[in-house]
């Protein structure tokens, strides 16, 4: 690694978003990737584009206890931490997983920042922290909306993490950036509605089971647009604590996604809805974020939500070798 470059720690480096972030960061910085590979050892393949890069190192460790950082601390001095290790699957509603993999890892990394004078901390949060805000207002939800009442353990741990980031930022002068993600899609995906539909159709081309009904509607953003937005905010938002909604333009319904997947796969699959207004109990069926704050900062996405969905379907199908 080059001595004169910034050194970035990326937790969750082998994951869907983390791997894309590493690919971008190595263009300008030294990058140390850390991952406990809880999603499976096979996802090391996501790092194939950076594993031999001279600016990249990877460590396979859990991130549950500070003592597990001792080895990498001795070898590296970090200037900035990108924390993407928290549980990424909102459908996994287990409070123990969220407490361990999301909240506790966040607190431990913030403690590492405090003890080692690391002054930049970036966190992957989620629009799910707004809960069922659509029931309280028919307006897009901006960053100042409250009170925040999450309906999933996933969102509760994200919101609690945001609170600790705020308190550490204030008490120890750690500059922090919080990104409230929409549904992120694209290649390297480890889960999500598009990959789920593709796998279901591969298993049974005649019928696609879709959880819920036709009413679920959310914003979708292509993963490389997300990385652009994260890095843009990091470089241009200069408050001690910065928090931004990130989203594409518009929203896409689950029914539209199902139809697009079927069209791109070239099958004659019939859709069967299970019924109800959501896919699972803690799934918020509607979310429309207000991204004016990010637009005023100077960033807009390259694709609409519908364009991102169709392009991501094509990219995922290409990646898995579907013909």
C-alpha positions in Angstrom: 0.0 0.0 0.0 1.2 3.5 -0.7 2.2 5.5 2.4 1.0 8.8 1.2 -2.6 7.8 0.6 -5.6 7.9 2.9 -6.4 4.5 4.5 -10.0 3.5 4.6 -11.5 0.7 6.6 -14.6 -0.9 5.0 -16.5 -3.3 7.2 -18.8 -5.7 5.3 -16.3 -5.4 2.4 -17.4 -8.7 0.7 -21.1 -7.8 0.8 -23.2 -6.4 -2.0 -22.6 -2.7 -1.4 -19.2 -3.1 0.4 -17.6 -4.8 -2.6 -18.7 -2.1 -4.9 -17.5 0.6 -2.5 -14.1 -1.1 -2.3 -13.8 -1.1 -6.1 -14.3 2.7 -6.2 -12.2 3.6 -3.2 -9.0 1.7 -4.4 -8.9 4.1 -7.3 -7.8 6.9 -4.9 -7.1 5.4 -1.5 -5.6 2.5 0.5 -8.5 0.2 1.4 -8.6 -2.4 4.2 -11.6 -4.7 3.8 -13.0 -6.5 6.8 -15.8 -9.1 6.8 -17.0 -12.0 8.9 -18.5 -13.6 5.8 -21.7 -14.4 7.8 -23.5 -14.5 4.4 -21.2 -17.3 3.2 -17.6 -17.8 2.2 -18.7 -17.9 -1.5 -19.2 -14.2 -1.4 -15.5 -13.6 -1.5 -16.1 -13.7 -5.2 -17.5 -10.2 -4.9 -13.9 -9.0 -4.3 -12.5 -10.5 -7.4 -12.0 -7.1 -9.0 -9.9 -5.7 -6.1 -8.3 -8.7 -4.3 -5.0 -8.3 -6.3 -5.0 -4.5 -6.3 -1.9 -3.0 -4.6 -4.0 -0.6 -2.6 -6.2 -3.3 -1.1 -5.9 -5.7 1.9 -8.6 -8.1 3.1 -9.1 -9.5 6.6 -11.5 -12.3 7.5 -12.6 -11.4 11.1 -15.8 -11.0 13.1 -16.4 -7.4 14.2 -18.1 -8.1 17.5 -15.3 -7.3 20.0 -12.6 -4.6 19.9 -9.9 -7.2 20.7 -10.4 -8.7 17.3 -9.1 -5.5 15.7 -5.7 -5.8 17.4 -4.0 -7.5 14.5 -5.2 -5.0 11.8 -4.6 -2.1 14.2 -0.9 -3.0 14.4 -0.6 -3.1 10.7 -2.8 -0.2 9.7 -3.7 3.3 10.8 -7.1 4.3 9.6 -8.1 7.8 8.5 -11.8 6.9 7.9 -14.2 4.1 8.6 -17.0 3.1 6.2 -19.3 0.9 8.3 -21.3 -1.4 6.1 -21.1 -4.6 8.2 -24.6 -4.5 9.9 -27.1 -7.1 8.9 -28.3 -6.1 5.4 -31.4 -8.3 5.1 -34.5 -6.5 6.5 -36.6 -9.7 6.1 -34.4 -11.3 8.9 -36.4 -10.2 11.9 -34.2 -11.4 14.8 -33.5 -8.9 17.6 -30.4 -10.9 18.7 -28.9 -10.7 15.2 -29.6 -6.9 15.0 -28.3 -6.2 18.5 -25.1 -8.2 17.7 -24.4 -7.4 14.1 -25.7 -3.9 13.8 -25.9 -2.0 17.1 -22.9 -3.6 18.9 -20.6 -3.4 15.9 -21.4 0.3 15.5 -20.7 1.0 19.1 -17.4 -0.9 19.0 -16.2 0.9 15.9 -17.1 4.2 17.4 -15.1 3.2 20.5 -12.2 2.4 18.2 -12.5 5.8 16.6 -12.5 7.5 20.1 -9.5 5.5 21.4 -7.4 5.8 18.2 -8.3 9.4 17.1 -10.1 8.4 13.9 -12.1 11.5 13.0 -14.3 10.3 10.1 -17.1 7.7 10.4 -19.6 6.8 7.7 -22.6 4.6 8.3 -25.0 2.6 6.1 -28.5 3.3 7.6 -31.9 2.8 6.0 -35.1 4.6 5.1 -36.8 1.8 7.1 -36.1 3.9 10.2 -39.2 6.0 9.2 -41.5 3.1 9.8 -45.0 3.6 8.6 -44.6 7.3 8.1 -46.8 7.1 5.0 -49.8 6.7 7.4 -49.0 10.1 9.0 -48.4 12.1 5.9 -49.0 12.0 2.1 -45.8 14.0 1.5 -42.4 12.6 0.8 -40.4 11.9 4.0 -37.5 14.3 4.7 -34.6 13.8 7.1 -36.3 15.9 9.9 -39.5 13.8 10.0 -40.4 12.6 13.5 -41.3 10.8 15.7 -39.5 7.8 14.3 -41.2 4.5 15.1 -39.5 1.6 13.3 -41.6 -1.6 12.8 -38.7 -4.0 12.3 -35.8 -5.0 14.5 -33.6 -4.2 11.5 -34.8 -0.6 11.4 -34.7 -0.3 15.2 -31.0 -1.3 15.3 -30.2 1.2 12.5 -32.0 4.0 14.3 -30.2 3.2 17.6 -26.9 3.1 15.8 -27.7 6.6 14.4 -28.3 7.8 17.9 -24.9 6.5 19.1 -23.2 8.0 16.1 -24.7 11.4 17.0 -23.6 11.2 20.6 -20.1 10.1 19.7 -19.9 12.8 17.1 -20.8 15.5 19.6 -18.7 14.2 22.5 -15.5 13.2 20.8 -15.5 15.5 17.7 -15.8 12.6 15.2 -17.1 13.8 11.9 -19.9 11.5 10.8 -22.0 10.8 7.7 -25.2 8.8 7.9 -26.7 7.5 4.6 -30.4 6.4 4.7 -30.6 3.9 1.9 -33.6 3.0 -0.2 -33.8 -0.5 -1.8 -30.4 -1.0 -3.4 -30.1 -3.2 -6.5 -27.6 -4.4 -9.0 -24.8 -7.0 -9.6 -23.1 -8.7 -6.6 -26.6 -8.9 -4.9 -26.8 -11.4 -2.0 -30.5 -11.1 -1.5 -33.5 -8.9 -2.5 -36.6 -8.9 -4.5 -35.0 -9.2 -8.0 -32.7 -12.0 -7.1 -35.5 -13.7 -5.2 -37.8 -13.5 -8.3 -35.0 -14.7 -10.6 -34.3 -17.8 -8.4 -38.0 -18.6 -8.1 -38.6 -18.5 -11.9 -35.5 -20.6 -12.5 -36.9 -23.2 -10.1 -40.4 -23.0 -11.5 -40.8 -21.1 -14.8 -44.6 -21.6 -14.8 -45.5 -19.6 -11.7 -44.0 -16.8 -9.7 -45.1 -16.4 -6.1 -45.1 -12.8 -5.0 -45.5 -12.0 -1.3 -48.3 -9.5 -0.6 -50.4 -7.9 -3.3 -49.8 -5.3 -6.0 -49.8 -2.3 -3.7 -46.2 -2.4 -2.3 -44.3 0.6 -3.8 -40.8 1.8 -3.0 -37.8 3.6 -4.5 -35.0 1.5 -6.0 -31.5 2.7 -6.7 -28.7 1.1 -8.8 -25.8 0.3 -6.5 -23.2 2.3 -8.5 -25.4 5.3 -8.2 -25.5 4.7 -4.5 -21.7 4.6 -4.3 -21.6 7.9 -6.3 -24.0 9.5 -3.8 -22.1 8.3 -0.7 -18.8 9.6 -1.9 -20.3 12.8 -3.1 -21.9 13.4 0.3 -18.6 12.5 2.1 -16.7 15.0 0.0 -19.2 17.8 0.1 -21.3 17.7 3.3 -19.2 19.5 6.0 -21.3 19.5 9.1 -20.0 17.6 12.2 -22.9 15.2 11.7 -24.4 14.8 8.3 -27.5 12.6 7.5 -29.1 12.2 4.1 -31.8 10.3 2.4 -30.5 8.7 -0.8 -32.9 7.5 -3.5 -33.6 7.3 -7.2 -36.2 9.2 -9.0 -39.7 7.9 -8.4 -40.8 4.5 -7.1 -41.5 1.0 -8.4 -44.2 -1.4 -7.4 -43.5 -5.1 -6.7 -45.9 -5.9 -9.5 -43.8 -3.9 -12.0 -40.7 -5.7 -10.8 -42.3 -9.1 -11.3 -43.4 -8.2 -14.8 -39.9 -6.8 -15.7 -38.1 -9.9 -14.4 -40.4 -12.2 -16.4 -39.9 -10.1 -19.6 -36.1 -10.1 -19.2 -36.0 -13.8 -18.6 -38.2 -14.4 -21.6 -40.6 -16.8 -19.8 -44.4 -17.0 -19.8 -44.6 -17.2 -16.0 -47.9 -16.5 -14.3 -47.8 -14.3 -11.2 -49.6 -15.5 -8.0 -49.9 -13.0 -5.2 -50.2 -14.3 -1.6 -52.3 -11.3 -0.6 -52.1 -8.7 2.1 -50.6 -5.3 2.0 -47.0 -6.3 2.7 -44.5 -9.2 2.1 -43.9 -10.0 5.8 -45.1 -8.6 9.1 -42.3 -6.0 9.6 -42.2 -4.9 6.0 -43.3 -1.3 5.4 -45.2 -1.5 2.1 -44.8 2.1 1.0 -41.9 4.6 1.3 -41.3 7.8 -0.6 -38.3 9.7 0.6 -37.7 13.4 0.1 -34.2 13.9 -1.5 -34.3 17.7 -1.8 -31.5 18.0 0.8 -29.2 15.8 -1.3 -30.3 17.6 -4.6 -29.5 21.0 -3.0 -26.0 19.6 -2.1 -25.6 19.0 -5.8 -26.2 15.2 -6.5 -29.0 13.6 -8.6 -29.1 9.9 -9.7 -28.5 8.8 -13.2 -31.5 6.5 -13.4 -35.2 6.6 -12.4 -36.3 3.8 -10.1 -37.9 1.9 -13.0 -34.8 2.3 -15.1 -32.6 1.1 -12.2 -34.8 -2.0 -11.8 -34.7 -3.0 -15.4 -30.9 -2.4 -15.7 -30.2 -4.3 -12.5 -32.3 -7.3 -13.7 -30.2 -7.4 -16.9 -26.9 -7.1 -15.0 -27.8 -9.8 -12.5 -28.9 -12.2 -15.2 -25.6 -11.5 -17.0 -23.6 -12.1 -13.8 -25.2 -15.4 -13.1 -24.9 -16.6 -16.7 -28.6 -16.9 -17.4 -29.3 -17.3 -21.1 
